[in-house]
Amino acid sequence: MNRTATPVLPITDVGRVETDQAVCHGRPAANDGLLVEDLNMVETGRKKGSTRFAIRPGNGTKRAFLAGSFTDWQPTRMRRQKDGSFVSVQTIPPGAYEYKFILDDEWIVDPDNSAWTPNSFGSVNSVVNVA
């Protein structure tokens, strides 16, 4: 599958933001050579005004971080869950934001979000619109 950068989309067009817990579909998705299970990566958090980011690496990842325009690109540690996924809940005001996951020092886009935008490093960042 050949992915290209897309313009920032309204959250309803992204199609992966939900209000319930993330649902694992168990389908692996490739991302820069890493195997990552398909999981709702971004969703509205349980607490008002929060956004939940989750990723379930399929390669024995030891550490995961989240970095984005909402953290001034400073990596924030994600918490490992019992099922092997990593989660970070962020309080983010409404707006469009760019982000990436960092798995064992490798920066990757969200494999479950096709809304991307070019960055100044010649690659792309994932984009989320928080309502």
Buried (B, 14 or more C-beta within 10 A) or exposed (E): EEEEBBEBBEBEEBEBBEEEEBEBEEEBBEBEEBEBBBBBBBBBBEEEEBBBBBBBBEEEBEEBBBBBBBBEEEBBEBEBEEEEBBBBBBEBEEEBBBBBBBBEEBBBBBBBBBBBBEEEEEBBBBBBBBE
